[in-house]
Amino acid sequence: MKLQLPAFRFERFQRVALIFVAALAAVVSADRIGEAADSWQAGVARVVITPDEPMWLSGYGGRSHASEGKVTDLFARAAAIRDAEGETAVFVSLDLIGVPIKMVREVSGIVEERLKIPRRGLMFACSHTHSGPALDHSLSYMLNMQDADWAQVKAYQKVLNAKVVSVIEAAVADLKPARLSTGSGVSRFASNRRDPKGLGPYDHQVPVLRIETPDGSQLRGVVFGYACHNTVTGDYAWSGDYAGFAQLYLEDRHPGCVAMFHTGCGADQNPLPRRKIELAMKYGRMLATSVDEVLGSEMKPVSGRLTTKFKEVDLEFATLPSKERLAEDAQSSSYFVRNRANFLTRQWDELGHLQKEYPYPVQVWKLGGGVTWVALGGEIVIDYQLRLKKELGEDSTWVTGYANDVMAYIPSERVLEEGGYEGDTSMLYYQKPSKWKTGLEEKIVQAVRELAGKPLK
């Protein structure tokens, strides 16, 4: 005999079964969320790097004396992240004009020795504020500094290096279970500065990494970027410019949070209008508001493993001057031409020749199965950001410029052919012998694709 359940009993059984399955799914889901949160660790830290006394600022060759006063402090900030397998990466955000390669090498060596974090796991980024201190860096040679000024710069650089090491160590010491998530917003004050001004390419995306406690009750850190020069301010006072204000606004809105900025490929992008501190504050609020909107939205959890890769590719200069030409340039009426001639003459004397190539840093981090984070050196133009996002994934690719070594402008093939400041004449201020040789864009893009695990074209 076949057993027949009364209809009402069967329906009740269905409801009970569905409730049980839903409850079981909720428990499993909660367990998975807990596992995802516990699989990541994160730590954050920051330290003031404002010089203790007046000294030369860097960014504008026309400045003629040391700093006067302070609008905001300058900071070194760091975020350390570690996956379940123990792979560790540290992102360093600096309120500085550039990232001196000598500093990167010294700091990386110390960190690898003390913390066992390899070079590929360290990303050094700067805001490129033009209201920060002169550094022991090729760009500083465009400044009309005397021996005493240079001695002050070198002394400050030693203090800075030690502080950068300390902020990395503090972030690693702060590692604890965390929940990571990513998203992106929009801010619209950047404009392409090449002729015809305002009509060239741009990218207004604001990538955001949220770092919070496993239960989401406390925002501990936020990393965000924007592709635009930090050139709103231009006087003699210390200032983090719009990026500095954005970081401070976010830290004020979220007590206990460390906010870290990185510049995208904004070498040909300017904030417009500019040259007033009120505008720097306005753009900082605009950017911070965009980040806050992302933080308040549904962001994508980071799950999976962390991978970090790094390599250098040799970029060639188009031409090298002769010794006779350097001797002529050393007598030029232009201070900038004389300084570059003297700089290159010293290089010739030390090496016995001029460097015909430059080792260019390319770095790729993968945050689980989601974001591919690309870091490129130099003052790099927006074409790279747009191309790499198109080739690697519009919604899953972040591109940071001004990272790991800011040695010169990095034009695309388009900008190199057009010439102008970003494509040619800026090399004078970075003490480089000539513009770059054609072919650099493909070398850089192919290196990125290789590290990102994409087939080479």
C-alpha positions, 0 to 999 in steps of 0.5 A, spaced: 500 500 500 502 506 498 502 511 503 498 518 502 500 524 506 494 529 507 495 535 503 496 539 509 501 535 512 505 535 506 505 542 505 507 543 512 513 538 511 515 542 505 515 549 509 519 546 515 524 543 510 525 549 506 526 553 513 531 548 515 535 548 508 535 556 509 537 556 516 543 551 514 545 555 508 545 561 512 550 558 517 554 555 512 554 562 509 556 565 515 562 560 516 564 562 509 564 569 511 568 568 517 573 564 513 574 569 508 575 574 513 580 570 517 584 568 511 586 575 510 590 580 515 592 587 515 596 592 518 596 600 517 601 605 520 603 613 518 608 617 520 609 625 519 615 626 515 615 634 514 622 637 515 623 640 522 626 646 519 626 650 512 629 647 506 628 647 499 621 645 496 621 641 489 617 641 483 618 647 480 624 650 477 623 657 478 623 657 486 629 661 489 629 659 496 627 655 502 620 653 505 616 658 509 611 655 513 606 649 513 599 648 510 599 641 512 603 636 515 606 631 510 606 623 511 608 616 510 603 611 510 603 604 509 598 598 509 601 591 510 596 585 507 597 578 508 593 572 505 592 565 508 598 562 505 603 567 508 604 571 502 605 579 504 605 585 501 606 592 503 603 599 500 607 605 502 604 612 500 608 618 501 607 625 500 613 627 496 615 629 489 618 623 487 620 616 489 628 616 489 631 610 487 637 610 492 631 610 497 627 605 495 634 600 494 636 602 501 629 601 504 627 595 500 634 592 503 633 593 510 626 591 510 628 584 506 633 583 511 629 584 517 622 582 515 623 577 510 619 581 505 622 580 498 622 586 493 616 584 489 612 585 495 613 592 496 610 598 492 612 605 494 608 610 491 608 618 491 602 623 491 607 627 487 606 634 491 609 640 488 609 642 495 614 637 499 621 637 500 627 637 495 630 629 495 636 626 494 634 625 487 635 627 480 630 632 479 633 636 485 638 638 480 634 643 477 634 647 483 639 652 484 641 650 491 648 651 494 652 646 497 649 648 504 642 646 501 645 640 498 648 638 505 641 639 508 637 635 503 642 629 504 641 629 511 633 630 511 634 624 506 637 619 511 631 621 516 626 620 511 629 613 509 629 611 517 622 613 517 619 609 511 623 603 514 619 605 521 612 605 518 613 599 514 615 595 520 609 598 524 604 596 519 607 589 519 607 589 526 599 591 526 597 585 522 591 582 524 585 579 521 581 583 517 576 584 511 578 587 504 574 589 499 574 593 493 570 598 489 571 604 484 568 611 484 569 617 480 571 624 481 572 629 475 577 635 476 582 632 472 583 635 465 588 633 460 593 639 459 596 638 452 594 642 447 588 643 445 588 643 453 582 639 456 580 635 449 585 630 450 584 623 454 583 622 461 580 617 466 576 619 472 576 613 476 577 612 483 579 605 485 578 604 492 581 598 497 577 598 504 580 595 510 576 593 516 575 589 522 572 582 520 565 584 523 565 590 519 565 594 525 571 599 524 574 602 518 582 601 519 584 603 512 583 605 505 587 606 499 585 610 493 588 613 487 586 618 482 590 620 475 592 627 476 598 632 478 598 635 485 599 642 482 594 646 485 599 649 490 605 653 488 608 657 493 613 656 499 609 652 504 609 645 506 602 642 503 600 635 501 596 639 496 589 636 494 591 629 495 593 631 502 587 634 504 583 628 501 587 623 506 586 628 512 578 629 510 578 621 510 582 620 516 577 625 520 571 622 518 573 615 520 577 616 526 582 610 527 583 609 519 589 611 515 587 613 508 593 612 503 593 615 496 596 613 490 597 617 483 595 614 477 598 615 470 597 623 471 603 626 468 599 629 462 593 631 467 592 637 471 587 640 476 583 646 473 583 651 475 588 651 480 593 655 484 589 657 490 589 653 497 582 653 497 581 649 490 586 644 493 581 643 499 575 643 494 578 638 490 581 634 496 573 634 499 571 632 492 576 626 492 574 624 499 567 624 498 567 620 492 571 615 496 566 615 502 561 614 497 564 607 495 566 605 502 558 606 503 556 602 497 556 594 496 564 593 495 567 586 492 570 582 497 577 580 496 578 572 496 583 567 494 591 568 494 595 574 494 601 574 488 606 579 487 611 580 481 616 585 479 621 586 474 625 591 470 626 593 463 631 597 459 628 603 456 633 606 451 635 613 450 634 616 443 641 619 443 647 620 447 651 627 447 659 627 446 664 630 451 664 636 447 657 637 447 657 637 454 663 641 455 659 646 450 652 646 454 656 647 461 657 654 458 650 655 457 646 661 459 641 657 461 642 654 469 638 648 467 642 646 461 649 647 465 646 643 471 644 637 466 651 638 463 655 637 469 651 632 472 652 627 466 659 629 466 660 626 473 656 620 470 661 619 465 667 620 469 664 615 474 662 610 469 667 611 463 661 612 459 654 615 459 648 610 460 644 609 454 639 605 457 635 606 464 632 600 468 625 601 468 620 598 474 614 594 473 610 591 478 604 587 478 600 585 484 593 580 484 588 581 490 585 574 490 581 573 484 579 580 483 583 586 482 590 586 478 594 592 481 599 595 476 605 599 478 609 603 473 615 608 474 616 615 472 611 620 470 607 616 466 601 619 461 594 617 461 595 613 455 598 607 459 592 607 464 587 607 459 590 601 454 592 597 460 585 597 463 582 595 456 587 589 455 587 587 462 580 588 464 576 595 465 573 593 472 578 589 475 585 593 473 588 599 477 594 602 474 599 606 479 604 611 476 609 615 480 611 608 483 618 605 485 622 610 482 620 617 479 626 618 474 623 622 468 616 623 464 614 616 461 610 618 454 606 613 450 608 612 443 603 618 441 606 623 446 613 621 444 611 622 437 608 629 438 613 631 442 612 637 447 614 637 455 612 630 456 614 627 450 621 631 450 623 637 453 622 635 460 628 630 460 632 636 461 629 637 468 631 630 470 638 630 468 637 625 462 641 625 456 635 625 451 628 623 450 626 616 450 627 611 444 621 609 440 618 602 442 618 604 450 610 603 450 610 596 447 616 594 452 612 596 458 606 594 456 609 587 454 612 586 461 605 588 465 602 582 461 607 578 462 607 579 470 599 579 469 599 572 466 596 574 460 599 572 453 604 576 450 601 580 443 
